[in-house]
Amino acid sequence: MLRLTVKLLAVGAVLNAALNVVPPFFHYAKFQDAVRETARFSARATEKDVVDKVMRLADENEIPIDREDVRVTKIKERTHVAIAYSEDLYYVPTQAYRWDFVVDVEGVPPPRELLR
């Protein structure tokens, strides 16, 4: 009986950690891909337009950032986007672990021949 209880507690702890830790990483990966695509195809967009798009993507992907967290730099057709934010992850239900996420992408538009 004791072994069964220990096994059930271990399985419960693993399931709890998976349900509380995996979603932030999944949202981060989707968000990073979307920001990379935005940076790549925003050669003609202004920095403000890129920030607006990134904020919409953050809302869609449940990313806790403010406008001030988004840094956009444009040099000719290249667009560089840098974002850093932190989230509390709960491996154990009562103890939070702070995790820093960083999105740092540079978008170069595809060659014109590929766009035809």
N, CA, C and O atoms as a printed pandas DataFrame, in Angstrom:
     atom_number atom_name residue_name chain_id  residue_number  x_coord  y_coord  z_coord
0              1         N          MET        A               1    0.816   -1.196    0.000
1              2        CA          MET        A               1    0.000    0.000    0.000
2              3         C          MET        A               1    0.861    1.263    0.000
3              4         O          MET        A               1    0.545    2.244   -0.673
4              5         N          LEU        A               2    1.948    1.223    0.760
5              6        CA          LEU        A               2    2.850    2.373    0.837
6              7         C          LEU        A               2    3.520    2.633   -0.505
7              8         O          LEU        A               2    3.676    3.782   -0.918
8              9         N          ARG        A               3    3.918    1.551   -1.188
9             10        CA          ARG        A               3    4.539    1.707   -2.513
10            11         C          ARG        A               3    3.578    2.341   -3.499
11            12         O          ARG        A               3    3.968    3.220   -4.268
12            13         N          LEU        A               4    2.345    1.914   -3.487
13            14        CA          LEU        A               4    1.342    2.477   -4.388
14            15         C          LEU        A               4    1.141    3.965   -4.121
15            16         O          LEU        A               4    1.034    4.759   -5.055
16            17         N          THR        A               5    1.092    4.333   -2.865
17            18        CA          THR        A               5    0.925    5.737   -2.495
18            19         C          THR        A               5    2.109    6.571   -2.975
19            20         O          THR        A               5    1.926    7.667   -3.505
20            21         N          VAL        A               6    3.310    6.058   -2.791
21            22        CA          VAL        A               6    4.513    6.772   -3.239
22            23         C          VAL        A               6    4.509    6.905   -4.756
23            24         O          VAL        A               6    4.834    7.969   -5.284
24            25         N          LYS        A               7    4.148    5.852   -5.456
25            26        CA          LYS        A               7    4.093    5.898   -6.925
26            27         C          LYS        A               7    3.051    6.917   -7.396
27            28         O          LYS        A               7    3.303    7.689   -8.322
28            29         N          LEU        A               8    1.897    6.912   -6.761
29            30        CA          LEU        A               8    0.854    7.865   -7.142
30            31         C          LEU        A               8    1.286    9.307   -6.868
31            32         O          LEU        A               8    1.000   10.202   -7.663
32            33         N          LEU        A               9    1.963    9.530   -5.760
33            34        CA          LEU        A               9    2.477   10.872   -5.462
34            35         C          LEU        A               9    3.522   11.301   -6.493
35            36         O          LEU        A               9    3.543   12.458   -6.915
36            37         N          ALA        A              10    4.382   10.377   -6.894
37            38        CA          ALA        A              10    5.408   10.694   -7.894
38            39         C          ALA        A              10    4.770   11.018   -9.239
39            40         O          ALA        A              10    5.159   11.981   -9.899
40            41         N          VAL        A              11    3.790   10.211   -9.647
41            42        CA          VAL        A              11    3.090   10.466  -10.909
42            43         C          VAL        A              11    2.343   11.798  -10.838
43            44         O          VAL        A              11    2.345   12.564  -11.802
44            45         N          GLY        A              12    1.720   12.067   -9.723
45            46        CA          GLY        A              12    1.020   13.338   -9.553
46            47         C          GLY        A              12    1.967   14.533   -9.624
47            48         O          GLY        A              12    1.632   15.558  -10.218
48            49         N          ALA        A              13    3.147   14.404   -9.019
49            50        CA          ALA        A              13    4.126   15.494   -9.061
50            51         C          ALA        A              13    4.610   15.735  -10.488
51            52         O          ALA        A              13    4.759   16.883  -10.906
52            53         N          VAL        A              14    4.855   14.666  -11.232
53            54        CA          VAL        A              14    5.303   14.804  -12.624
54            55         C          VAL        A              14    4.204   15.437  -13.477
55            56         O          VAL        A              14    4.481   16.329  -14.279
56            57         N          LEU        A              15    2.970   14.988  -13.311
57            58        CA          LEU        A              15    1.860   15.570  -14.068
58            59         C          LEU        A              15    1.661   17.043  -13.728
59            60         O          LEU        A              15    1.425   17.859  -14.618
60            61         N          ASN        A              16    1.754   17.381  -12.462
61            62        CA          ASN        A              16    1.625   18.776  -12.044
62            63         C          ASN        A              16    2.706   19.632  -12.687
63            64         O          ASN        A              16    2.422   20.710  -13.210
64            65         N          ALA        A              17    3.934   19.157  -12.648
65            66        CA          ALA        A              17    5.035   19.911  -13.252
66            67         C          ALA        A              17    4.822   20.060  -14.753
67            68         O          ALA        A              17    5.043   21.138  -15.306
68            69         N          ALA        A              18    4.396   18.991  -15.416
69            70        CA          ALA        A              18    4.176   19.056  -16.860
70            71         C          ALA        A              18    3.073   20.043  -17.216
71            72         O          ALA        A              18    3.203   20.798  -18.180
72            73         N          LEU        A              19    1.997   20.043  -16.452
73            74        CA          LEU        A              19    0.881   20.939  -16.749
74            75         C          LEU        A              19    1.197   22.401  -16.439
75            76         O          LEU        A              19    0.595   23.296  -17.031
76            77         N          ASN        A              20    2.122   22.654  -15.529
77            78        CA          ASN        A              20    2.449   24.029  -15.155
78            79         C          ASN        A              20    3.704   24.566  -15.817
79            80         O          ASN        A              20    3.910   25.780  -15.829
80            81         N          VAL        A              21    4.551   23.707  -16.367
81            82        CA          VAL        A              21    5.819   24.152  -16.926
82            83         C          VAL        A              21    5.829   24.109  -18.457
83            84         O          VAL        A              21    6.399   24.999  -19.089
84            85         N          VAL        A              22    5.223   23.116  -19.050
85            86        CA          VAL        A              22    5.270   22.961  -20.502
86            87         C          VAL        A              22    4.559   24.098  -21.246
87            88         O          VAL        A              22    5.116   24.595  -22.225
88            89         N          PRO        A              23    3.367   24.536  -20.841
89            90        CA          PRO        A              23    2.688   25.587  -21.617
90            91         C          PRO        A              23    3.495   26.879  -21.802
91            92         O          PRO        A              23    3.502   27.398  -22.919
92            93         N          PRO        A              24    4.173   27.434  -20.793
93            94        CA          PRO        A              24    4.962   28.646  -21.054
94            95         C          PRO        A              24    6.055   28.443  -22.108
95            96         O          PRO        A              24    6.321   29.349  -22.898
96            97         N          PHE        A              25    6.685   27.276  -22.128
97            98        CA          PHE        A              25    7.710   27.013  -23.138
98            99         C          PHE        A              25    7.091   26.851  -24.524
99           100         O          PHE        A              25    7.672   27.285  -25.518
100          101         N          PHE        A              26    5.927   26.234  -24.591
101          102        CA          PHE        A              26    5.219   26.088  -25.860
102          103         C          PHE        A              26    4.825   27.457  -26.412
103          104         O          PHE        A              26    5.023   27.733  -27.595
104          105         N          HIS        A              27    4.261   28.324  -25.544
105          106        CA          HIS        A              27    3.881   29.672  -25.974
106          107         C          HIS        A              27    5.106   30.468  -26.410
107          108         O          HIS        A              27    5.044   31.218  -27.385
108          109         N          TYR        A              28    6.212   30.310  -25.699
109          110        CA          TYR        A              28    7.453   30.995  -26.044
110          111         C          TYR        A              28    7.938   30.584  -27.438
111          112         O          TYR        A              28    8.323   31.438  -28.236
112          113         N          ALA        A              29    7.919   29.297  -27.727
113          114        CA          ALA        A              29    8.386   28.815  -29.028
114          115         C          ALA        A              29    7.517   29.344  -30.160
115          116         O          ALA        A              29    8.035   29.781  -31.188
116          117         N          LYS        A              30    6.191   29.308  -29.980
117          118        CA          LYS        A              30    5.288   29.839  -31.004
118          119         C          LYS        A              30    5.502   31.336  -31.195
119          120         O          LYS        A              30    5.525   31.826  -32.324
120          121         N          PHE        A              31    5.658   32.061  -30.089
121          122        CA          PHE        A              31    5.862   33.503  -30.133
122          123         C          PHE        A              31    7.173   33.845  -30.836
123          124         O          PHE        A              31    7.210   34.752  -31.667
124          125         N          GLN        A              32    8.238   33.133  -30.513
125          126        CA          GLN        A              32    9.532   33.402  -31.132
126          127         C          GLN        A              32    9.468   33.187  -32.646
127          128         O          GLN        A              32   10.003   33.995  -33.405
128          129         N          ASP        A              33    8.830   32.124  -33.085
129          130        CA          ASP        A              33    8.688   31.881  -34.525
130          131         C          ASP        A              33    7.888   32.990  -35.200
131          132         O          ASP        A              33    8.244   33.446  -36.286
132          133         N          ALA        A              34    6.822   33.417  -34.563
133          134        CA          ALA        A              34    5.991   34.471  -35.137
134          135         C          ALA        A              34    6.746   35.804  -35.204
135          136         O          ALA        A              34    6.617   36.541  -36.181
136          137         N          VAL        A              35    7.524   36.107  -34.177
137          138        CA          VAL        A              35    8.312   37.351  -34.183
138          139         C          VAL        A              35    9.388   37.278  -35.260
139          140         O          VAL        A              35    9.649   38.275  -35.933
140          141         N          ARG        A              36   10.014   36.122  -35.434
141          142        CA          ARG        A              36   11.025   35.952  -36.484
142          143         C          ARG        A              36   10.411   36.209  -37.860
143          144         O          ARG        A              36   11.008   36.886  -38.696
144          145         N          GLU        A              37    9.226   35.670  -38.086
145          146        CA          GLU        A              37    8.547   35.879  -39.361
146          147         C          GLU        A              37    8.169   37.347  -39.543
147          148         O          GLU        A              37    8.304   37.893  -40.638
148          149         N          THR        A              38    7.699   37.982  -38.478
149          150        CA          THR        A              38    7.358   39.402  -38.542
150          151         C          THR        A              38    8.583   40.235  -38.893
151          152         O          THR        A              38    8.507   41.132  -39.732
152          153         N          ALA        A              39    9.703   39.943  -38.258
153          154        CA          ALA        A              39   10.928   40.692  -38.531
154          155         C          ALA        A              39   11.388   40.481  -39.968
155          156         O          ALA        A              39   11.873   41.412  -40.611
156          157         N          ARG        A              40   11.238   39.276  -40.464
157          158        CA          ARG        A              40   11.696   38.975  -41.823
158          159         C          ARG        A              40   10.885   39.711  -42.878
159          160         O          ARG        A              40   11.434   40.129  -43.897
160          161         N          PHE        A              41    9.602   39.873  -42.651
161          162        CA          PHE        A              41    8.737   40.473  -43.664
162          163         C          PHE        A              41    8.295   41.886  -43.311
163          164         O          PHE        A              41    7.197   42.298  -43.685
164          165         N          SER        A              42    9.129   42.633  -42.600
165          166        CA          SER        A              42    8.752   44.005  -42.233
166          167         C          SER        A              42    9.777   45.022  -42.714
167          168         O          SER        A              42   10.044   46.012  -42.034
168          169         N          ALA        A              43   10.344   44.779  -43.877
169          170        CA          ALA        A              43   11.358   45.686  -44.415
170          171         C          ALA        A              43   10.792   47.087  -44.640
171          172         O          ALA        A              43   11.499   48.077  -44.453
172          173         N          ARG        A              44    9.549   47.176  -45.032
173          174        CA          ARG        A              44    8.943   48.490  -45.329
174          175         C          ARG        A              44    8.135   49.050  -44.156
175          176         O          ARG        A              44    7.648   50.179  -44.225
176          177         N          ALA        A              45    7.996   48.296  -43.115
177          178        CA          ALA        A              45    7.212   48.739  -41.953
178          179         C          ALA        A              45    8.063   49.652  -41.064
179          180         O          ALA        A              45    9.291   49.558  -41.044
180          181         N          THR        A              46    7.393   50.518  -40.346
181          182        CA          THR        A              46    8.101   51.369  -39.389
182          183         C          THR        A              46    8.336   50.586  -38.101
183          184         O          THR        A              46    7.750   49.524  -37.891
184          185         N          GLU        A              47    9.196   51.120  -37.247
185          186        CA          GLU        A              47    9.458   50.463  -35.965
186          187         C          GLU        A              47    8.182   50.369  -35.136
187          188         O          GLU        A              47    7.945   49.360  -34.473
188          189         N          LYS        A              48    7.359   51.416  -35.171
189          190        CA          LYS        A              48    6.095   51.409  -34.431
190          191         C          LYS        A              48    5.169   50.303  -34.948
191          192         O          LYS        A              48    4.513   49.620  -34.162
192          193         N          ASP        A              49    5.119   50.133  -36.263
193          194        CA          ASP        A              49    4.285   49.074  -36.836
194          195         C          ASP        A              49    4.749   47.692  -36.373
195          196         O          ASP        A              49    3.933   46.820  -36.071
196          197         N          VAL        A              50    6.059   47.507  -36.322
197          198        CA          VAL        A              50    6.603   46.215  -35.884
198          199         C          VAL        A              50    6.257   45.974  -34.412
199          200         O          VAL        A              50    5.872   44.865  -34.042
200          201         N          VAL        A              51    6.391   47.000  -33.576
201          202        CA          VAL        A              51    6.048   46.861  -32.156
202          203         C          VAL        A              51    4.563   46.528  -32.008
203          204         O          VAL        A              51    4.199   45.670  -31.203
204          205         N          ASP        A              52    3.710   47.195  -32.773
205          206        CA          ASP        A              52    2.267   46.907  -32.720
206          207         C          ASP        A              52    1.990   45.446  -33.076
207          208         O          ASP        A              52    1.193   44.781  -32.415
208          209         N          LYS        A              53    2.649   44.957  -34.116
209          210        CA          LYS        A              53    2.450   43.565  -34.543
210          211         C          LYS        A              53    2.947   42.595  -33.460
211          212         O          LYS        A              53    2.293   41.595  -33.164
212          213         N          VAL        A              54    4.111   42.906  -32.874
213          214        CA          VAL        A              54    4.656   42.044  -31.818
214          215         C          VAL        A              54    3.720   42.011  -30.610
215          216         O          VAL        A              54    3.534   40.958  -29.999
216          217         N          MET        A              55    3.138   43.140  -30.267
217          218        CA          MET        A              55    2.209   43.173  -29.135
218          219         C          MET        A              55    0.958   42.337  -29.424
219          220         O          MET        A              55    0.441   41.672  -28.525
220          221         N          ARG        A              56    0.469   42.363  -30.663
221          222        CA          ARG        A              56   -0.668   41.512  -31.030
222          223         C          ARG        A              56   -0.289   40.037  -30.908
223          224         O          ARG        A              56   -1.069   39.222  -30.415
224          225         N          LEU        A              57    0.925   39.708  -31.368
225          226        CA          LEU        A              57    1.394   38.324  -31.255
226          227         C          LEU        A              57    1.539   37.903  -29.795
227          228         O          LEU        A              57    1.246   36.760  -29.443
228          229         N          ALA        A              58    1.990   38.825  -28.947
229          230        CA          ALA        A              58    2.125   38.524  -27.521
230          231         C          ALA        A              58    0.765   38.219  -26.903
231          232         O          ALA        A              58    0.638   37.288  -26.108
232          233         N          ASP        A              59   -0.247   38.997  -27.263
233          234        CA          ASP        A              59   -1.594   38.728  -26.750
234          235         C          ASP        A              59   -2.111   37.365  -27.224
235          236         O          ASP        A              59   -2.714   36.623  -26.449
236          237         N          GLU        A              60   -1.873   37.045  -28.487
237          238        CA          GLU        A              60   -2.338   35.771  -29.039
238          239         C          GLU        A              60   -1.657   34.577  -28.362
239          240         O          GLU        A              60   -2.267   33.520  -28.200
240          241         N          ASN        A              61   -0.397   34.750  -27.972
241          242        CA          ASN        A              61    0.381   33.650  -27.416
242          243         C          ASN        A              61    0.533   33.704  -25.899
243          244         O          ASN        A              61    1.341   32.971  -25.329
244          245         N          GLU        A              62   -0.235   34.563  -25.250
245          246        CA          GLU        A              62   -0.237   34.672  -23.784
246          247         C          GLU        A              62    1.152   34.975  -23.220
247          248         O          GLU        A              62    1.587   34.361  -22.246
248          249         N          ILE        A              63    1.836   35.930  -23.849
249          250        CA          ILE        A              63    3.175   36.335  -23.419
250          251         C          ILE        A              63    3.039   37.619  -22.599
251          252         O          ILE        A              63    2.490   38.604  -23.094
252          253         N          PRO        A              64    3.527   37.627  -21.356
253          254        CA          PRO        A              64    3.350   38.788  -20.472
254          255         C          PRO        A              64    4.403   39.879  -20.692
255          256         O          PRO        A              64    5.365   39.981  -19.931
256          257         N          ILE        A              65    4.215   40.697  -21.745
257          258        CA          ILE        A              65    5.156   41.793  -21.998
258          259         C          ILE        A              65    4.412   43.106  -22.142
259          260         O          ILE        A              65    3.209   43.136  -22.403
260          261         N          ASP        A              66    5.149   44.187  -21.966
261          262        CA          ASP        A              66    4.644   45.535  -22.200
262          263         C          ASP        A              66    5.348   46.092  -23.428
263          264         O          ASP        A              66    6.339   45.530  -23.895
264          265         N          ARG        A              67    4.834   47.196  -23.944
265          266        CA          ARG        A              67    5.451   47.826  -25.116
266          267         C          ARG        A              67    6.914   48.192  -24.853
267          268         O          ARG        A              67    7.746   48.132  -25.758
268          269         N          GLU        A              68    7.219   48.566  -23.620
269          270        CA          GLU        A              68    8.583   48.979  -23.283
270          271         C          GLU        A              68    9.564   47.807  -23.329
271          272         O          GLU        A              68   10.774   48.020  -23.407
272          273         N          ASP        A              69    9.060   46.580  -23.282
273          274        CA          ASP        A              69    9.917   45.401  -23.318
274          275         C          ASP        A              69   10.392   45.064  -24.733
275          276         O          ASP        A              69   11.314   44.265  -24.901
276          277         N          VAL        A              70    9.778   45.656  -25.735
277          278        CA          VAL        A              70   10.079   45.338  -27.127
278          279         C          VAL        A              70   11.050   46.375  -27.680
279          280         O          VAL        A              70   10.763   47.572  -27.669
280          281         N          ARG        A              71   12.201   45.910  -28.163
281          282        CA          ARG        A              71   13.204   46.782  -28.780
282          283         C          ARG        A              71   13.309   46.419  -30.256
283          284         O          ARG        A              71   13.633   45.287  -30.615
284          285         N          VAL        A              72   13.025   47.410  -31.105
285          286        CA          VAL        A              72   13.086   47.197  -32.548
286          287         C          VAL        A              72   14.129   48.143  -33.122
287          288         O          VAL        A              72   14.111   49.343  -32.849
288          289         N          THR        A              73   15.034   47.593  -33.919
289          290        CA          THR        A              73   16.057   48.382  -34.594
290          291         C          THR        A              73   16.002   48.049  -36.072
291          292         O          THR        A              73   16.019   46.881  -36.460
292          293         N          LYS        A              74   15.937   49.091  -36.894
293          294        CA          LYS        A              74   15.913   48.886  -38.345
294          295         C          LYS        A              74   17.169   49.502  -38.947
295          296         O          LYS        A              74   17.501   50.656  -38.676
296          297         N          ILE        A              75   17.859   48.721  -39.762
297          298        CA          ILE        A              75   19.006   49.195  -40.528
298          299         C          ILE        A              75   18.760   48.778  -41.968
299          300         O          ILE        A              75   18.859   47.603  -42.321
300          301         N          LYS        A              76   18.438   49.764  -42.784
301          302        CA          LYS        A              76   18.028   49.534  -44.171
302          303         C          LYS        A              76   16.858   48.560  -44.173
303          304         O          LYS        A              76   15.804   48.859  -43.612
304          305         N          GLU        A              77   17.034   47.383  -44.805
305          306        CA          GLU        A              77   15.927   46.417  -44.867
306          307         C          GLU        A              77   15.949   45.405  -43.734
307          308         O          GLU        A              77   15.018   44.609  -43.608
308          309         N          ARG        A              78   16.977   45.415  -42.912
309          310        CA          ARG        A              78   17.080   44.473  -41.787
310          311         C          ARG        A              78   16.285   44.999  -40.591
311          312         O          ARG        A              78   16.296   46.191  -40.283
312          313         N          THR        A              79   15.613   44.089  -39.946
313          314        CA          THR        A              79   14.842   44.432  -38.747
314          315         C          THR        A              79   15.293   43.522  -37.613
315          316         O          THR        A              79   15.240   42.298  -37.726
316          317         N          HIS        A              80   15.736   44.133  -36.524
317          318        CA          HIS        A              80   16.172   43.379  -35.347
318          319         C          HIS        A              80   15.156   43.600  -34.233
319          320         O          HIS        A              80   14.818   44.739  -33.912
320          321         N          VAL        A              81   14.670   42.504  -33.643
321          322        CA          VAL        A              81   13.689   42.582  -32.563
322          323         C          VAL        A              81   14.260   41.849  -31.349
323          324         O          VAL        A              81   14.672   40.693  -31.447
324          325         N          ALA        A              82   14.277   42.533  -30.209
325          326        CA          ALA        A              82   14.765   41.936  -28.959
326          327         C          ALA        A              82   13.708   42.119  -27.875
327          328         O          ALA        A              82   13.194   43.217  -27.664
328          329         N          ILE        A              83   13.400   41.025  -27.198
329          330        CA          ILE        A              83   12.395   41.033  -26.135
330          331         C          ILE        A              83   12.894   40.128  -25.012
331          332         O          ILE        A              83   13.412   39.040  -25.266
332          333         N          ALA        A              84   12.738   40.576  -23.793
333          334        CA          ALA        A              84   13.066   39.741  -22.638
334          335         C          ALA        A              84   11.932   39.856  -21.622
335          336         O          ALA        A              84   11.427   40.945  -21.352
336          337         N          TYR        A              85   11.548   38.720  -21.072
337          338        CA          TYR        A              85   10.512   38.709  -20.048
338          339         C          TYR        A              85   10.731   37.517  -19.133
339          340         O          TYR        A              85   11.477   36.597  -19.468
340          341         N          SER        A              86   10.092   37.535  -17.996
341          342        CA          SER        A              86   10.220   36.459  -17.016
342          343         C          SER        A              86    8.844   35.915  -16.657
343          344         O          SER        A              86    7.843   36.632  -16.687
344          345         N          GLU        A              87    8.820   34.637  -16.318
345          346        CA          GLU        A              87    7.592   34.003  -15.845
346          347         C          GLU        A              87    7.921   33.116  -14.659
347          348         O          GLU        A              87    9.022   32.577  -14.554
348          349         N          ASP        A              88    6.958   32.975  -13.777
349          350        CA          ASP        A              88    7.099   32.055  -12.648
350          351         C          ASP        A              88    6.607   30.683  -13.078
351          352         O          ASP        A              88    5.470   30.532  -13.525
352          353         N          LEU        A              89    7.471   29.684  -12.940
353          354        CA          LEU        A              89    7.112   28.309  -13.253
354          355         C          LEU        A              89    6.967   27.541  -11.947
355          356         O          LEU        A              89    7.757   27.720  -11.021
356          357         N          TYR        A              90    5.970   26.701  -11.882
357          358        CA          TYR        A              90    5.687   25.959  -10.657
358          359         C          TYR        A              90    5.939   24.471  -10.885
359          360         O          TYR        A              90    5.045   23.735  -11.304
360          361         N          TYR        A              91    7.170   24.038  -10.602
361          362        CA          TYR        A              91    7.474   22.612  -10.651
362          363         C          TYR        A              91    6.784   21.912   -9.488
363          364         O          TYR        A              91    6.272   20.802   -9.627
364          365         N          VAL        A              92    6.780   22.577   -8.346
365          366        CA          VAL        A              92    6.108   22.115   -7.144
366          367         C          VAL        A              92    4.993   23.130   -6.887
367          368         O          VAL        A              92    5.229   24.330   -7.023
368          369         N          PRO        A              93    3.794   22.690   -6.522
369          370        CA          PRO        A              93    2.662   23.615   -6.421
370          371         C          PRO        A              93    2.884   24.854   -5.547
371          372         O          PRO        A              93    2.292   25.898   -5.818
372          373         N          THR        A              94    3.693   24.769   -4.543
373          374        CA          THR        A              94    3.812   25.903   -3.627
374          375         C          THR        A              94    5.062   26.745   -3.835
375          376         O          THR        A              94    5.238   27.760   -3.161
376          377         N          GLN        A              95    5.929   26.344   -4.754
377          378        CA          GLN        A              95    7.180   27.070   -4.919
378          379         C          GLN        A              95    7.384   27.478   -6.369
379          380         O          GLN        A              95    7.406   26.641   -7.272
380          381         N          ALA        A              96    7.532   28.791   -6.575
381          382        CA          ALA        A              96    7.736   29.324   -7.918
382          383         C          ALA        A              96    9.222   29.377   -8.239
383          384         O          ALA        A              96   10.060   29.631   -7.374
384          385         N          TYR        A              97    9.520   29.130   -9.512
385          386        CA          TYR        A              97   10.882   29.241  -10.008
386          387         C          TYR        A              97   10.843   30.252  -11.149
387          388         O          TYR        A              97   10.122   30.059  -12.128
388          389         N          ARG        A              98   11.611   31.322  -11.027
389          390        CA          ARG        A              98   11.611   32.397  -12.028
390          391         C          ARG        A              98   12.442   31.972  -13.233
391          392         O          ARG        A              98   13.598   31.576  -13.084
392          393         N          TRP        A              99   11.855   32.054  -14.431
393          394        CA          TRP        A              99   12.546   31.679  -15.657
394          395         C          TRP        A              99   12.553   32.877  -16.596
395          396         O          TRP        A              99   11.512   33.488  -16.839
396          397         N          ASP        A             100   13.729   33.212  -17.124
397          398        CA          ASP        A             100   13.867   34.328  -18.059
398          399         C          ASP        A             100   13.804   33.810  -19.488
399          400         O          ASP        A             100   14.539   32.897  -19.865
400          401         N          PHE        A             101   12.921   34.401  -20.272
401          402        CA          PHE        A             101   12.789   34.064  -21.684
402          403         C          PHE        A             101   13.344   35.229  -22.500
403          404         O          PHE        A             101   13.109   36.390  -22.166
404          405         N          VAL        A             102   14.075   34.923  -23.561
405          406        CA          VAL        A             102   14.654   35.951  -24.414
406          407         C          VAL        A             102   14.337   35.627  -25.868
407          408         O          VAL        A             102   14.570   34.515  -26.342
408          409         N          VAL        A             103   13.803   36.624  -26.561
409          410        CA          VAL        A             103   13.574   36.523  -28.001
410          411         C          VAL        A             103   14.487   37.560  -28.628
411          412         O          VAL        A             103   14.349   38.755  -28.366
412          413         N          ASP        A             104   15.417   37.109  -29.454
413          414        CA          ASP        A             104   16.374   38.006  -30.098
414          415         C          ASP        A             104   16.530   37.537  -31.541
415          416         O          ASP        A             104   17.285   36.608  -31.829
416          417         N          VAL        A             105   15.803   38.194  -32.441
417          418        CA          VAL        A             105   15.784   37.750  -33.835
418          419         C          VAL        A             105   16.111   38.900  -34.765
419          420         O          VAL        A             105   15.883   40.069  -34.454
420          421         N          GLU        A             106   16.651   38.531  -35.915
421          422        CA          GLU        A             106   16.913   39.524  -36.953
422          423         C          GLU        A             106   16.295   39.017  -38.229
423          424         O          GLU        A             106   16.487   37.867  -38.626
424          425         N          GLY        A             107   15.552   39.890  -38.861
425          426        CA          GLY        A             107   14.876   39.501  -40.091
426          427         C          GLY        A             107   15.483   40.175  -41.292
427          428         O          GLY        A             107   15.618   41.398  -41.339
428          429         N          VAL        A             108   15.848   39.363  -42.266
429          430        CA          VAL        A             108   16.350   39.844  -43.553
430          431         C          VAL        A             108   15.341   39.403  -44.582
431          432         O          VAL        A             108   15.033   38.214  -44.668
432          433         N          PRO        A             109   14.811   40.332  -45.374
433          434        CA          PRO        A             109   13.807   39.931  -46.351
434          435         C          PRO        A             109   14.380   38.920  -47.352
435          436         O          PRO        A             109   15.570   38.957  -47.663
436          437         N          PRO        A             110   13.530   38.021  -47.853
437          438        CA          PRO        A             110   14.005   37.059  -48.839
438          439         C          PRO        A             110   14.405   37.770  -50.127
439          440         O          PRO        A             110   13.923   38.869  -50.399
440          441         N          PRO        A             111   15.271   37.163  -50.913
441          442        CA          PRO        A             111   15.641   37.770  -52.201
442          443         C          PRO        A             111   14.397   37.984  -53.057
443          444         O          PRO        A             111   13.442   37.210  -52.994
444          445         N          ARG        A             112   14.427   39.031  -53.843
445          446        CA          ARG        A             112   13.256   39.375  -54.670
446          447         C          ARG        A             112   12.876   38.262  -55.635
447          448         O          ARG        A             112   11.701   38.109  -55.966
448          449         N          GLU        A             113   13.855   37.480  -56.093
449          450        CA          GLU        A             113   13.547   36.391  -57.030
450          451         C          GLU        A             113   12.620   35.357  -56.400
451          452         O          GLU        A             113   11.805   34.746  -57.091
452          453         N          LEU        A             114   12.745   35.163  -55.101
453          454        CA          LEU        A             114   11.909   34.176  -54.417
454          455         C          LEU        A             114   10.486   34.659  -54.193
455          456         O          LEU        A             114    9.582   33.853  -53.969
456          457         N          LEU        A             115   10.283   35.954  -54.250
457          458        CA          LEU        A             115    8.952   36.504  -53.992
458          459         C          LEU        A             115    8.062   36.503  -55.227
459          460         O          LEU        A             115    6.873   36.803  -55.124
460          461         N          ARG        A             116    8.599   36.181  -56.370
461          462        CA          ARG        A             116    7.802   36.206  -57.615
462          463         C          ARG        A             116    7.026   34.948  -57.799
463          464         O          ARG        A             116    6.307   34.804  -58.788
